Amino acid sequence: MQRKIRVLVGKPGLDGHDRGAKVVAAALRDAGMEVIYTGLHQTPEQIVEAAVQEDVDVVALSVLSGAHMTLFPEILGLMQSRGIGDRLLTGGGIIPNDDMTALLERGVGKLFGPGTNTQDIVHYIREWYAGVHGADALPPLPPPPARPEPMVRASERPVAAPAADRHHARAAAAPVKKAAAKKVPAKKAAPKKAAKKAVKKVAKKAAPKKAAKKAPKRSAPKKAAARGKK
C-alpha cells in the first residue's frame, strides 16, 4: 500500500540557525513527503516524543552547534527505548567526514554537509524507504511545479549587439552629448548678465549724489574773505 513518507525535521540544542532546515523541509515537501518541523531549541526528549506522536518514518536533524557527536547518539538511544529504533535517523550540518563515519558505525544514517543538493537527500530517503517497505510501497514523485509562460518568447527577446557595434554607437553619440553640455551653461549664465547690467544702471543714477556731497567741501571763497579783513 502506497502512502506518503513522513519526515520529522528537528533542531536540537542551542543552535539558532534554521534556514538550512527549512530549505530541506521545503524540498522534501515538494517531493511529496509529509514534513513536520519541530522548531528551534528542542531537547532530544522533545524530538523523540514528537516522532512517536506523529508516527514518522524518518527523523532528520540539523546540527550546526558542533554537538553532533553527543546529540545523534542520544537521540538514537531514545528512539530505541521508545520502540522506534527501526526508523531512519539522518540529518546534516557542519560535521567532519571522520565524525560522519563514526556516527554511521553507531547506527546513524547517512549525514549531509553544507552545499549538498537537496535532491540527493530526497533520493536517499526514498531509497531507504523502498529498501525497508519494498519498491511497491514507494509513492511516485509528484510532477514538478508548472512555471508560468514568459511574457516574451525566446525568439522575440532582444539580442545584445556585438562589442564592435557598441563601440561605434558610443563614439557616434559622444559629440551630441558634448554639444548639449555646452548649451546648458549658456542658459544658466543669462540671468547673471542681466543682473550685472542692472547694477551698472544703479551706479550711473547714484553718480550725481556723490557730486552733491563733495560740493560743500570747497571752502576757497571763505579763506579769501578772511584775508581781506586782515
Secondary structure, DSSP 8 states (H G I E B T S, - for coil): -----EEEEE-BTT----HHHHHHHHHHHHTT-EEEE--SSB-HHHHHHHHHHHT-SEEEEEE-SS-HHHHHHHHHHHHHHTT-TTSEEEEEES--HHHHHHHHHTT---EE-TT--HHHHHHHHHHHHHHHH-GGGS------------SS-GGGS-----HHHHHHHHHHHHHHHHHHHHHHHHHHHHHHHHHHHHHHHHHHHHHHHHHHHHGGG--HHHHHHHHHH-
